[in-house]
Amino acid sequence: MSVEGKVALITGAASGIGKRIAQVLADNGAHIAVADINLAGAQAAADEIKQRGVKATALAMDVTDEAAVEAGVAKTVSDLGSVDILVSNAGIQIVNPIDKFSYADWKKLMAIHVDGAFLTTRACLQRMYAAGNGGSIIYMGSVHSKEASPLKAPYVAAKHALIGLAKVVAKEGAAHRVRANVICPGFVRTPLVEKQIPEQAKEFGISEDQVIKNIMLKNTVDGEFTTLDDVAQCALFFAGFGSNALTGQSLIVSHGWHME
């Protein structure tokens, strides 16, 4: 199992989970296309990746913009030679009870998570099929791909949808040796999660420490957050797996927050 010499396009890779996945794949010999809506951040991350001895390119990509996605995937192939791995990681979080959730916020969150996954998948599959070298599609799901939490209706719906999408891609891609899988992390202390702590404290009328202890880490086996490395190592595993034996699957990385 290896990603040596492969080209990985990672969305939302200027920071957080996406950036760490980019670093880990690069450390294992993959060339990296750093895609992010923040081009300056993407360029800085790509420059850092190059210091690891591999090629890298930066892409300004709004994953909800069809033209931007097509242009970014085309630039990946032009700059790096192919696209062998897609990590669909870009995401946001908005918390509110359903009765107070604006339709605009619902559509925004669904567009980034679900429409973005579709658009990047379609563009990458077209190149993977044409090249005939197989490939790996990896979606960033969540423990919320498996169960629900209050205040997160569109997020939970979107993360469930990614599992369905992965299963279809696995079936359609098999003849082309393209695999599709989903990583389902527990709470990782990224800016996305940090933002939720005071929001949930306010909504539930509890302290921020109580949000962490009684909501975010309550169901873990050890009271620990999932780490960036925990998630990145799973991405490396999925990206480098050599056959269709591992496709259409979801792997929960959550310190036992959710078990199946």
C-alpha positions as CSV (number, residue, x, y, z in Angstrom):
1,M,0.0,0.0,0.0
2,S,1.6,3.2,-1.2
3,V,0.9,6.7,-2.4
4,E,4.4,7.3,-3.7
5,G,4.3,9.3,-6.8
6,K,0.5,9.7,-6.8
7,V,-1.2,13.1,-7.1
8,A,-3.7,14.1,-4.4
9,L,-6.2,16.9,-4.7
10,I,-7.4,18.0,-1.2
11,T,-10.1,20.5,-0.7
12,G,-10.2,22.8,2.3
13,A,-6.5,22.1,2.6
14,A,-5.2,25.5,3.7
15,S,-5.8,24.7,7.3
16,G,-7.0,22.1,9.8
17,I,-7.7,18.5,8.9
18,G,-7.1,19.1,5.1
19,K,-3.7,20.7,5.7
20,R,-2.6,17.8,7.9
21,I,-3.8,15.2,5.4
22,A,-1.8,17.1,2.7
23,Q,1.3,17.0,4.9
24,V,1.0,13.3,5.7
25,L,0.4,12.3,2.1
26,A,3.4,14.4,1.0
27,D,5.6,12.8,3.7
28,N,4.7,9.5,2.0
29,G,5.7,10.6,-1.4
30,A,2.4,12.0,-2.9
31,H,2.3,15.2,-4.9
32,I,-0.3,17.6,-3.6
33,A,-2.9,20.1,-5.1
34,V,-3.9,22.3,-2.2
35,A,-7.4,23.6,-2.9
36,D,-9.1,26.2,-0.8
37,I,-11.4,29.2,-1.1
38,N,-8.5,31.1,0.5
39,L,-5.9,31.2,-2.2
40,A,-3.3,32.9,0.0
41,G,-3.6,30.2,2.6
42,A,-3.5,27.5,-0.1
43,Q,-0.4,29.0,-1.6
44,A,1.3,29.1,1.8
45,A,0.4,25.5,2.4
46,A,1.6,24.5,-1.0
47,D,4.9,26.2,-0.5
48,E,5.4,24.4,2.8
49,I,4.5,21.1,1.1
50,K,7.3,21.6,-1.5
51,Q,9.8,21.7,1.4
52,R,8.9,18.0,2.0
53,G,10.5,17.0,-1.3
54,V,7.4,16.6,-3.5
55,K,5.6,18.8,-6.0
56,A,2.6,21.0,-5.0
57,T,0.3,23.5,-6.5
58,A,-2.3,25.9,-5.0
59,L,-5.8,26.1,-6.3
60,A,-8.4,28.8,-5.6
61,M,-11.5,26.7,-5.3
62,D,-15.0,27.4,-4.2
63,V,-16.3,23.9,-4.2
64,T,-19.9,25.1,-4.9
65,D,-18.8,26.8,-8.1
66,E,-18.9,24.3,-11.0
67,A,-16.5,26.4,-13.2
68,A,-14.0,26.8,-10.4
69,V,-14.0,23.1,-9.6
70,E,-13.5,22.2,-13.3
71,A,-10.7,24.8,-13.6
72,G,-9.0,23.5,-10.4
73,V,-9.0,19.9,-11.4
74,A,-7.7,20.8,-14.9
75,K,-4.9,22.8,-13.3
76,T,-4.0,19.9,-11.0
77,V,-3.5,17.6,-14.0
78,S,-1.7,20.4,-15.9
79,D,0.7,21.2,-13.1
80,L,1.2,17.8,-11.5
81,G,0.4,15.3,-14.3
82,S,-2.7,13.5,-13.1
83,V,-5.2,13.2,-10.3
84,D,-5.1,9.9,-8.5
85,I,-6.6,10.8,-5.1
86,L,-9.4,13.2,-4.1
87,V,-9.9,14.1,-0.5
88,S,-13.3,16.0,-0.4
89,N,-12.7,17.8,2.9
90,A,-14.0,21.3,2.5
91,G,-16.8,22.0,5.1
92,I,-18.4,24.5,7.4
93,Q,-20.6,24.3,10.5
94,I,-23.7,26.4,11.4
95,V,-25.6,25.5,14.6
96,N,-29.2,26.4,15.3
97,P,-32.4,24.5,16.2
98,I,-34.5,23.6,13.1
99,D,-37.3,26.0,13.9
100,K,-34.8,28.9,13.8
101,F,-32.6,27.7,10.9
102,S,-32.7,30.0,8.0
103,Y,-33.2,28.4,4.5
104,A,-30.2,30.4,3.3
105,D,-27.9,28.8,5.9
106,W,-29.4,25.3,5.2
107,K,-28.6,25.7,1.5
108,K,-25.1,27.1,2.1
109,L,-24.1,24.2,4.3
110,M,-25.6,21.6,2.0
111,A,-24.0,23.2,-1.0
112,I,-20.5,23.1,0.4
113,H,-20.7,19.6,1.8
114,V,-22.8,17.8,-0.7
115,D,-22.7,19.8,-4.0
116,G,-19.0,20.3,-3.5
117,A,-18.4,16.6,-3.0
118,F,-20.4,15.9,-6.2
119,L,-18.7,18.5,-8.3
120,T,-15.1,17.5,-7.3
121,T,-16.0,13.8,-7.6
122,R,-17.4,14.2,-11.1
123,A,-14.4,16.2,-12.3
124,C,-11.9,13.8,-10.8
125,L,-13.6,10.7,-12.0
126,Q,-13.6,11.9,-15.5
127,R,-9.8,12.3,-15.4
128,M,-9.3,9.0,-13.5
129,Y,-11.4,7.0,-15.9
130,A,-9.6,8.5,-18.9
131,A,-6.2,7.8,-17.5
132,G,-7.0,4.2,-16.6
133,N,-4.8,4.1,-13.5
134,G,-7.5,3.7,-10.9
135,G,-7.9,6.1,-8.0
136,S,-9.2,6.8,-4.6
137,I,-12.0,9.1,-3.6
138,I,-12.1,10.0,0.1
139,Y,-15.0,11.9,1.7
140,M,-14.7,13.7,5.0
141,G,-17.7,12.5,6.9
142,S,-18.2,12.6,10.6
143,V,-19.7,10.6,13.5
144,H,-22.7,12.6,12.4
145,S,-22.7,10.5,9.3
146,K,-24.0,7.8,11.6
147,E,-26.1,9.6,14.2
148,A,-27.6,12.9,15.1
149,S,-27.0,15.7,17.5
150,P,-29.3,18.7,18.3
151,L,-28.7,22.0,16.4
152,K,-27.0,20.4,13.4
153,A,-29.8,19.4,11.0
154,P,-28.1,20.3,7.7
155,Y,-24.7,19.1,8.8
156,V,-26.1,15.7,9.9
157,A,-28.1,15.4,6.7
158,A,-25.1,16.3,4.6
159,K,-22.7,13.9,6.3
160,H,-25.2,11.1,6.0
161,A,-25.5,11.9,2.3
162,L,-21.7,11.5,1.8
163,I,-22.0,7.8,2.8
164,G,-24.7,7.3,0.1
165,L,-22.6,9.1,-2.5
166,A,-19.5,7.0,-1.6
167,K,-21.4,3.8,-2.0
168,V,-22.6,4.8,-5.5
169,V,-19.1,5.9,-6.6
170,A,-17.7,2.6,-5.3
171,K,-20.1,0.6,-7.5
172,E,-19.7,2.8,-10.5
173,G,-15.9,3.2,-10.1
174,A,-15.1,-0.5,-9.5
175,A,-14.7,-1.3,-13.2
176,H,-12.2,1.5,-13.4
177,R,-10.4,0.5,-10.2
178,V,-11.6,3.7,-8.5
179,R,-12.4,3.2,-4.8
180,A,-14.6,5.5,-2.6
181,N,-14.6,5.6,1.2
182,V,-15.6,7.9,4.0
183,I,-13.7,9.0,7.1
184,C,-16.0,9.7,10.1
185,P,-14.1,11.6,12.8
186,G,-15.3,12.5,16.2
187,F,-14.6,16.0,17.5
188,V,-11.3,17.3,16.3
189,R,-10.2,20.6,17.9
190,T,-10.1,22.6,14.7
191,P,-11.3,26.3,14.4
192,L,-14.6,24.8,13.2
193,V,-15.1,23.0,16.5
194,E,-13.7,25.8,18.6
195,K,-16.4,28.1,17.1
196,Q,-19.1,25.6,18.2
197,I,-18.1,25.6,21.9
198,P,-19.4,29.1,22.8
199,E,-22.3,28.7,20.4
200,Q,-23.5,25.6,22.0
201,A,-22.8,26.9,25.5
202,K,-25.1,29.8,24.7
203,E,-27.9,27.7,23.1
204,F,-27.9,25.1,25.9
205,G,-27.3,27.6,28.8
206,I,-24.2,25.8,30.1
207,S,-20.5,26.6,30.4
208,E,-18.0,26.0,27.7
209,D,-16.3,23.4,29.8
210,Q,-19.6,21.6,30.1
211,V,-20.0,21.6,26.3
212,I,-16.6,20.0,26.0
213,K,-17.0,17.4,28.8
214,N,-20.7,16.6,28.6
215,I,-21.4,17.0,24.8
216,M,-18.3,16.7,22.7
217,L,-16.3,14.1,24.7
218,K,-19.1,12.5,26.8
219,N,-19.3,9.3,24.8
220,T,-15.6,8.8,24.2
221,V,-13.8,6.0,26.0
222,D,-11.0,8.2,27.3
223,G,-12.3,11.8,27.3
224,E,-9.9,12.7,24.4
225,F,-10.4,14.7,21.3
226,T,-9.7,13.0,18.0
227,T,-6.5,14.5,16.6
228,L,-5.5,15.8,13.2
229,D,-3.0,12.9,12.9
230,D,-5.7,10.4,13.7
231,V,-7.7,11.5,10.7
232,A,-4.7,12.0,8.4
233,Q,-3.4,8.5,9.0
234,C,-6.9,7.1,8.0
235,A,-6.7,9.1,4.8
236,L,-3.3,7.7,4.1
237,F,-4.7,4.2,4.6
238,F,-7.6,4.7,2.3
239,A,-5.5,6.5,-0.3
240,G,-2.9,3.8,-0.4
241,F,-5.0,0.7,-0.3
242,G,-4.3,-1.4,-3.3
243,S,-7.6,-3.1,-4.4
244,N,-11.3,-2.9,-4.5
245,A,-11.5,-5.0,-1.4
246,L,-11.8,-1.8,0.6
247,T,-14.4,0.4,-1.1
248,G,-17.8,1.8,-0.2
249,Q,-16.9,1.8,3.5
250,S,-16.9,4.3,6.3
251,L,-14.4,4.3,9.1
252,I,-15.2,5.9,12.4
253,V,-12.2,7.6,14.1
254,S,-13.7,9.0,17.3
255,H,-12.1,7.5,20.5
256,G,-15.2,5.4,20.8
257,W,-17.7,8.4,20.6
258,H,-19.7,6.2,18.2
259,M,-19.3,2.4,17.8
260,E,-20.8,0.0,15.3
